[in-house]
Amino acid sequence: MNPNLACRKTALAIHNVDFEGLGTLRQTLEARGYAIQPVDALTADWDAVAKERADLVVVLGGTLGVADEPAYPFLSQELRFIRQCLAQQVPLLGICLGAQLIARALGASVRPMGVKEIGFAPLQLTPEGAASALGALAGVPVLLWHGDMFDIPPGARRLAHTAICQNQAYALGQHVLGLQFHLEADARDMERWLVGNAAELAQVAGDPHNLRAQAARHGPAMAEAAQRVFGQWLDALPLHTNAAETA
């Protein structure tokens, strides 16, 4: 019997838009005994969310940026919750906007790159990245979809970059992982991504036909690599004692 299944764990999945979900990460989490509890960041009662027992928090992507915080107050509440998780050393996985929010909560800057990075492309791993769970991504094209970039938070390790974006991933200790790219994306859901981002694609003259073809070509390999990356990172997480249980 898998020892990870002996005790049911809870993963909070923070959704910032409907069409950017857990994707293939869901299967990896469920295989390791996590009960997934979705949180709609836009409408959540954040005081109640802060009281939830959580063994893992996954902060997903979205169409907004960290700079939109003044216009969209839920981002301030989400940041406050992330800071609480960091203070309690709750394991955190951030994807795209999620990684940017965690970086901001850790004191790093998030800024526009001046160009959009959209489509499938391989990463360039740093030596630390190649030695980490991300080593399984060597040569594997992943989905990139962003126009902002985080700085590496103080004390964190830079794991990957591309020619356009110098910071694509970071890790802090064993319990925080931030990914600028969408390793979790399920290629079978690409139409939802295309429709959800239709206005942005029109602005940058993006070609939905090309993105569909890329997803069909690279999606299976990315899904296989994602299972290895997320599985290795989850299996290495330190044991976490929820503060609410010990109070």
N, C-alpha and C positions, 0 to 999 in steps of 0.2 A: 504493500500500500504506500502511496506517495505520502510522506510525512507532512507535506504542505497542505494536504486535504484533511488532516486530523482535526484542525481547528478552523472554523469558518472565520474569514477575515472580511473587513469592509473596505471597499474602495469608493471614495467619492469622485464622481466624474463631473467636473465643472464645465457646462456647455455655454459658450458665448454666442453661438449661432446654431440653428437647428441642423444644418447640413454638414457641420464639421463635428462628427461624433467619434466614438472610440474605434470604429472601423475594425481592422484585424486585431487590434489590441484586446478587444473584448474576449475573444477566444483564449488568448494567452492568460488573461486575468482569471477567467472562469476555470481554466485547467489547473490553476494554482490555488483554487479554493476561495477566491474573492467573490463576495456578494457585492454587486455593483449598485450603487445608489446615485442616480442622476440628480444634478442640481442645475436648475435654469438660472444662470447668473443674472439675467435681466429682471427676474421677478422674485428671486429668493428672499426669504427672511434670513438675513445673514446672522442675526443673533441666534436663531435656532440652528442654523448650519454649524455655527461655531461650537455648539454643545454636542454635536453628533460625535459618536465614536468613529474614528477613522484610523485604519492601519496604513492607508495610502490615499493621497489626493492627486488626481490627474487634472491638470488645468489645460483645457483644449484651446484650439485656435478660434479666430473670429475675424470679422471684416474691419473692426476698429483698430486703432493703435493706442499705445499708452498715452500719447499726446492728446487723445480725445477725452481724457479723464474729466476736465472741467465741464464739458458738455453732456457727459454721460455718467452721472454720479454712481451708478452701480460699479463702475471700475474702481472707485475709491473704496467701496465696501469690499470688493474682491481683493484688493491689495491689502486691506487691513486683515482679512482672513488669512491670506498667504503669509503675512508677517507673523500671525499667531502660530501657524503651522511651523514656520521656521524656528520660532522661539521654543516650541515644544518638540522639535526635531521629528515631526511627522514626515515620513518619506514623501517627496514631491517629485512629480514628473510633469514638466511643462512642454507644450508643443506650440510652436509659432507664437501667437499672442500670449499663450500661457507661459512660454519660456521668457518672453519679454517682461511680463508682469513679475515673474519671480526674480529676474535680474534687477528690475527696478526696486523691488522690495529688499534686495540685498545691497542696494546702494549704487548699482551700475546705471549708466546712461543708456537710453534707447533713442535712436535718431533715424531720420529718413536716409536712405542710401542715395536718393536722387535718380534711381532706376528701379524698375520692377524685375524681380527674378521669378519667372513663371515657367514651369515645365519640368520634365524629368532630366536629371543630370547626376553623374557620380560626384561624390565628395572627395576632397583631399584630406586625409586623416593626418593629424599630428602624431608624433611618436607616442604620446600618452593616449591619443584616441585609438591608435592601432592596437595598443596593449589593453584597451578597455573592451566593454561589451560591443562598442561600435566597430570593433575589428571585423565583424562579420559583414560590414558594408563595403569593404574594399572592392572597388570596381562595379558596385551595384548602383544603377541610377535610382535616385529617390525623387519624390515629388517636392518641388520648391514652389512656394507661392507667397511672396511677401515683397514689401517695399521698404520695411524698416529693419534695423539691425541693432542688436544689443551689444554693449561692451561686456567683456568678461568680468563677472562680479569679483570683488576682492576675495582672495583666497581660493577661488575656483580654478579648475584646470581647463584650458582650451583644448577641444578634442577634434575639431574639424573646421574646414573652410572651403570656399569655392573661389574661382577667379573673380567673381563679382562681389562676394560677401566674405569678409575675412573672419567672421565669427559665426559658425553654424551650429556649434554645440559646446556645452560646458558641463562640468560635474563639480559638485561641492561635496567633499567627503564621499560616503557611499550612498547617501540618502537623498541627494538632489541631482536631478538630471534635466537639463534644458536643451531642447532640440528646436532649431529654427525651421527645419524642414518637416514634411508630413510623412514620416515613416509609417504612421498608423493608417493612412488612407487606403481604402479598399477600392481597387480599380473598377469594381463592379458598380460603385456609386459615383463614378466620374460625372455622370449627367447631372447629378445634384450639385456638384461643385461648379460645373459650367453654368448652370442656370443661376445659382446663388451669386456667382461672381460675374454675371453677364455684363453689368455696367462697367466694371473694372476692365474686363477683356476688351470691350469696345473702346475704352479710353486709350489702351496701349496697342490697339490693332492686333489683339491676340486671336489666334485661329483655333476655334473649338475643334475643327476636324483634325488638326495636328495633335492637339492634346488628347483626343479620344484614341488616336492611333498610338501615341506614346504610352497611354495607360494600358492598352491591350498588349503592347510589346513588352513593357517593363513591369507591369503590375504583378505577375506571378513571382518573379524573382525578388521583387521588393517585399512581397508578403512573406516569402520564405525567410528572407534575411531579417525582417521585422520580428518574426517569431523567435529567432535566435537572439537578437539584440535585447528585446524586452524580457525574454525568459531569463537570460543570463543576469541582467540587471536586477530583476525581481528576486531571483534566487540568492543574490548576494546582499540583499537588504538586511541591515542590522535589525534585531528585535526592537520593537517599539512598544513602550508602555503608555497607553493613553492617559493623559493627565486627569481626565474626568474619573477614571477608574481608581486612581490612587489618592484622589482628594479626600 
